[in-house]
């Protein structure tokens, strides 16, 4: 879908997508840390699509189960009990990522 959207050559959309991509590049903070931050923000904002994206990226960046749960705990504290349904789905997605990693090993 991104290819279709970017193919419209809308200056604002293309620049925003570029900015979003560049924000997650390594710098003073590692890519791994930025993905964990993105996960917390997505959990607090209750965006399941974004949570899924960041869960997958965290798995790709080698985040451990302990790191994921510590990160999710921060999102829960900041967001409150309203994020619990999203937390459940996040854990389910993380479990899927772990199963995929084990199958590939």
ABEGO torsion letter per residue (X at the ends): XAAAAAAAGBAAAAAAAAAAAAAABBBABBAAAAAAAAAAAAAAAGBAAAAAAAAAAAAAAGBBAAAAAAAAAAAAAAAEAAAAAAAAAAAAAAAAAAAAAAAAX
